[in-house]
């Protein structure tokens, strides 16, 4: 049986299309799949940030999401979520693992 660390590294480093053996899909379908995955990761990140943010900052954050510019939002995230890049990696890895496990169980 393969080492769990090796499998984890494969999940992190391999492209999801390769992990799911979907190289034969037409480009349009692969792009659509990737866009859907990005949307899922973004939704998970938003929910995670809303859950982790200081309650006193939540109104400011939600207002920025609705009315702020990308630059303002990025600055807010940098200031209030110093581990944001780690959060992106974690959510991406989690989604990849879920997709691979789902594909294996079919």
Secondary structure as GFF3:
##gff-version 3
##sequence-region A 1 106
A	DSSP	alpha_helix	4	13	.	.	.	ID=ss1
A	DSSP	alpha_helix	16	19	.	.	.	ID=ss2
A	DSSP	alpha_helix	27	52	.	.	.	ID=ss3
A	DSSP	alpha_helix	55	67	.	.	.	ID=ss4
A	DSSP	alpha_helix	70	80	.	.	.	ID=ss5
A	DSSP	alpha_helix	84	104	.	.	.	ID=ss6
###
